[in-house]
């Protein structure tokens, strides 16, 4: 038995066209939804990446500020180290009170000092190292005098009078025997005279007031001297 199709061709063609269009619509809808989802996901990722870049930019700016601050502090620290080195070079590193106490203990009753000076001198160095090791500070106030820094020795000048030459010789021997001083020697020694003045109190007969006047009482023969020695704050070692 043969089937007879009563449907016209245009109906079948329209039905196939509608099915094809429905499939295209569904496919385009899926593609559109997929693109929308992709755009939303991409936008979200781009927003997150932009926020991350902004945070990285802030961190970069903070890091640059820290580096600039670090460089400034490093320069300031280098300046402080230079100043500290200069101060360490200028430090005498001697106990002046102990030195003066030792000097007062050595000086006898028959010796009177009129002057004591501490003068810093550079220690003699080989010519090759002397240029590198010699530092000096110029005294302010327009003076051309310079004060050596670094490895220096102290020359001590003592000037005064003694009752007799033997007291001066004994003082030089005491300085040589002391652990605080070394290389003591005479700069000069000569005889001299001193006059001791006494105050004379006189009363005025007019108003009854008193006044004092100095008059020479007695003349003594003394020995005027000047001694030069060095503070024993260094030791000379032969490098041979």
Secondary structure, 3 states (H helix, E strand, C coil): CCCCCCCCHHHHHHHHHHHHHHHHHHHHHHHHHHHHHHHHHHHHHHHHHHHHHHHHHHHHHHHHHHHHHHHHHHHHHHHHHHHHHHHHHHCCCCCHHHHHHHHHHHCCCCEEEEEEEEEEEECCCCHHHHHHHCEEEECCCCCCCEEEECCEEEEEEEEEEECCHHHHHHHHHHHHHCCCEEEEEEEEEEEEEEEEEEEEEEECCCCCCEEEEEEEEEEEEEEEEEEEEEECCCCCCCCC
